[in-house]
């Protein structure tokens, strides 16, 4: 992609995309990437600049943040037909979330959608049920406190067939809601600060669909010895590469059992 951009670039902003791609591929220092982002953000966003804040440029594609009410603006919807929007890969929507999806074009090219701190009455279920998230691979619902019925209808494999990365930090989740999430066959699941105790984690450890998860983050919950041992004994955590358990309540025995099972793949204090 960097080669193509350099061969076809008609503007310094396109050459900057290629530079960022090469820096990121080499794992180069972030300050240079941030400098290029600051320098070229206005050109990349074009007419979107009135509505969006650039968060990052990753792999040549853009991550942007927009306030929910702006999505209903006719001027914003015109922007969805521009080349500038075609480069947007990740969208973060700040509440309030509009009751309806303003345009199918808004979501159909995205691979990542972030809906942070949505209130209880936010129409998240309607957005997921719109059919516009078929290509989304990463969904962040941190801070959302929907009902069990909403959770079971949202985490539907037919509505989110491509989803592999689900982040539900700072939420209150029942065992049934977590079970519904796992129907998605996720590769990464983040349930940090989700008020999960031993009972919820013991249920989680018994879920067969946990077998697809490669990264599980349970930071800052209330997991004690029983929950730690349940994770250590789970027959389904066979693919996990990173199990993060900072800020929980288990002690020496839980740490020993986890270390015996997962070795350096489990992260906790002590």
C-alpha positions in Angstrom: 0.0 0.0 0.0 2.9 2.4 0.8 4.4 1.7 -2.6 1.1 2.4 -4.3 0.6 5.6 -2.5 4.1 6.8 -3.3 3.6 5.9 -7.0 0.2 7.6 -7.3 0.4 10.4 -4.8 -0.7 13.8 -6.1 -0.5 15.5 -2.7 2.0 15.5 0.2 -0.8 14.2 2.5 -0.8 10.9 0.5 2.9 10.6 0.7 2.6 11.1 4.4 0.3 8.1 4.6 3.0 6.1 3.0 5.6 7.4 5.4 3.3 6.5 8.4 2.8 3.0 7.0 6.5 2.4 6.8 7.2 3.8 10.2 4.5 1.6 11.8 5.6 -1.5 9.9 9.1 -0.9 11.3 7.8 -0.2 14.8 9.4 3.3 14.6 9.0 5.9 17.3 5.5 7.4 17.7 6.6 11.1 17.8 7.3 11.1 14.1 3.9 9.5 13.4 2.2 12.1 15.6 4.0 14.9 13.8 2.8 13.7 10.4 -0.7 13.2 11.7 -0.8 16.8 13.1 0.6 18.2 9.9 -1.8 16.4 7.5 -5.0 15.9 9.5 -6.8 18.7 7.8 -6.0 17.4 4.3 -7.1 13.9 5.2 -10.4 14.9 6.8 -11.3 17.6 4.2 -15.1 18.4 4.7 -15.2 15.9 7.6 -13.1 18.3 9.7 -16.1 20.3 10.7 -17.6 17.2 12.3 -14.7 14.9 13.2 -11.6 14.9 15.3 -8.8 12.8 14.0 -7.7 10.2 16.6 -5.0 8.3 14.7 -3.8 7.1 11.3 -3.1 3.4 11.3 -2.0 1.5 8.3 -2.8 4.5 6.2 -6.5 4.5 7.4 -8.1 6.9 9.8 -9.6 6.6 13.2 -12.0 9.5 13.9 -14.3 10.7 16.7 -17.7 12.4 16.2 -20.5 13.5 18.4 -23.7 11.5 17.9 -26.0 14.5 16.9 -23.6 15.4 14.1 -24.4 12.2 12.3 -27.9 13.4 11.5 -26.6 16.6 9.8 -27.3 16.6 6.0 -23.9 18.1 5.5 -22.2 15.2 7.4 -24.2 12.7 5.4 -22.9 14.3 2.2 -19.4 13.6 3.4 -20.1 9.9 3.5 -19.9 10.0 -0.4 -16.5 11.5 -0.4 -13.0 10.0 -0.8 -12.2 11.4 2.6 -14.7 9.1 4.3 -13.5 6.1 2.2 -10.3 6.3 4.2 -12.0 6.1 7.6 -11.6 2.6 9.1 -12.5 3.3 12.8 -15.4 5.4 14.1 -15.9 6.5 17.7 -19.3 8.0 18.4 -19.8 10.2 21.5 -23.2 10.1 23.1 -26.0 10.7 22.6 -26.5 8.0 20.0 -29.2 8.8 17.4 -32.2 6.6 17.7 -31.8 5.4 14.1 -28.9 4.7 11.8 -28.7 7.8 9.6 -27.2 6.1 6.6 -26.0 2.6 5.7 -22.9 4.2 4.3 -21.9 5.3 7.8 -20.9 1.8 8.9 -20.6 -0.4 5.9 -16.8 0.2 5.3 -15.7 0.3 9.0 -13.8 -2.5 10.7 -13.9 -0.9 14.1 -16.8 0.9 16.0 -16.5 2.5 19.4 -19.6 3.4 21.4 -18.2 4.6 24.8 -20.2 5.5 27.8 -23.6 5.0 26.2 -26.4 5.5 28.8 -28.8 2.7 29.7 -31.4 3.9 27.2 -29.0 4.3 24.3 -30.4 2.5 21.2 -27.3 0.2 20.8 -29.6 -2.7 19.9 -31.2 -0.9 17.1 -27.8 0.1 15.6 -26.5 -3.5 15.7 -29.8 -4.8 14.4 -29.6 -2.4 11.4 -27.5 -4.9 9.5 -24.8 -2.3 9.0 -22.1 -4.0 11.1 -21.5 -7.0 9.0 -17.9 -6.1 8.4 -17.1 -4.7 11.8 -14.3 -6.8 13.4 -13.8 -4.7 16.6 -16.6 -3.3 18.8 -16.1 -1.3 22.0 -19.1 -0.9 24.3 -17.2 0.2 27.4 -19.4 1.8 30.0 -22.6 0.6 28.5 -25.1 -0.9 30.9 -27.8 -2.5 28.8 -30.3 -5.1 30.0 -29.9 -8.8 29.7 -32.5 -8.9 26.8 -30.5 -6.2 25.0 -27.2 -8.0 25.5 -28.7 -11.3 24.2 -30.1 -9.5 21.1 -26.9 -7.5 20.4 -24.4 -10.4 20.6 -26.0 -12.3 17.8 -23.6 -14.0 15.4 -25.9 -13.3 12.4 -25.7 -9.5 13.1 -21.9 -9.5 13.9 -20.5 -12.2 11.7 -17.1 -10.7 11.4 -16.6 -9.6 15.0 -13.4 -10.9 16.6 -12.5 -8.2 19.2 -15.1 -7.2 21.8 -14.4 -4.7 24.6 -16.9 -4.3 27.4 -14.9 -2.5 30.2 -16.7 -0.7 33.0 -19.9 -2.6 32.6 -22.2 -4.7 34.8 -22.6 -8.1 33.2 -24.5 -11.2 34.2 -23.3 -14.7 33.4 -26.0 -15.0 30.7 -24.8 -11.8 29.0 -21.2 -13.1 29.0 -22.5 -16.4 27.5 -24.2 -14.5 24.8 -21.0 -12.7 23.9 -19.1 -15.9 23.5 -21.5 -17.1 20.8 -19.6 -14.7 18.6 -16.5 -16.9 18.6 -14.2 -14.0 19.6 -10.5 -13.9 19.5 -10.1 -11.1 22.0 -12.5 -10.3 24.9 -11.9 -7.5 27.3 -14.1 -7.6 30.5 -12.0 -5.3 32.7 -13.8 -3.6 35.6 -16.9 -5.5 34.8 -17.8 -6.4 38.4 -17.2 -10.1 37.8 -16.9 -12.4 40.8 -16.1 -16.0 41.3 -19.6 -17.2 40.3 -19.4 -15.3 37.0 -15.9 -16.4 36.2 -16.6 -20.1 37.1 -19.5 -19.9 34.6 -17.2 -18.3 32.0 -14.6 -21.0 32.4 -17.3 -23.6 31.6 -18.2 -22.0 28.2 -17.1 -24.1 25.2 -17.0 -21.1 22.9 -14.1 -19.8 25.1 -12.0 -22.1 23.0 -11.7 -19.4 20.2 -10.4 -16.7 22.6 -6.7 -15.9 22.2 -6.6 -12.8 24.5 -8.8 -12.5 27.6 -8.6 -9.4 29.9 -10.3 -9.7 33.3 -8.4 -6.8 35.0 -9.9 -5.1 38.1 -12.7 -7.5 38.9 -13.4 -9.4 42.1 -12.0 -12.8 41.2 -10.9 -14.8 44.2 -9.3 -18.2 44.7 -12.3 -20.1 43.3 -12.4 -18.1 40.1 -8.7 -18.3 39.6 -8.7 -22.0 40.0 -11.7 -22.3 37.6 -9.7 -20.5 34.9 -6.7 -22.7 35.6 -8.8 -25.8 35.2 -10.9 -24.7 32.2 -10.7 -27.2 29.4 -11.6 -24.5 26.9 -8.8 -21.9 27.4 -6.6 -23.8 25.0 -5.7 -21.0 22.5 -5.2 -18.2 25.0 -2.0 -16.3 24.5 -2.5 -13.5 27.0 -4.7 -13.8 30.1 -4.6 -10.6 32.1 -5.7 -10.7 35.7 -4.3 -7.6 37.4 -6.3 -6.1 40.3 -8.2 -9.2 41.4 -8.5 -10.8 44.9 -6.9 -14.3 44.5 -3.9 -15.1 46.6 -0.9 -17.5 46.5 -2.7 -20.6 45.6 -4.6 -19.0 42.7 -1.4 -17.5 41.4 0.4 -20.9 41.6 -2.4 -22.7 39.8 -2.6 -20.1 37.1 1.2 -20.1 36.6 1.3 -23.9 36.3 -1.4 -23.9 33.6 -0.4 -20.8 31.6 3.1 -20.0 32.4 4.2 -16.5 31.2 0.9 -16.1 29.2 -0.9 -15.1 32.4 -0.3 -11.6 33.8 -0.9 -10.6 37.4 0.9 -8.9 40.3 3.1 -11.2 42.3 
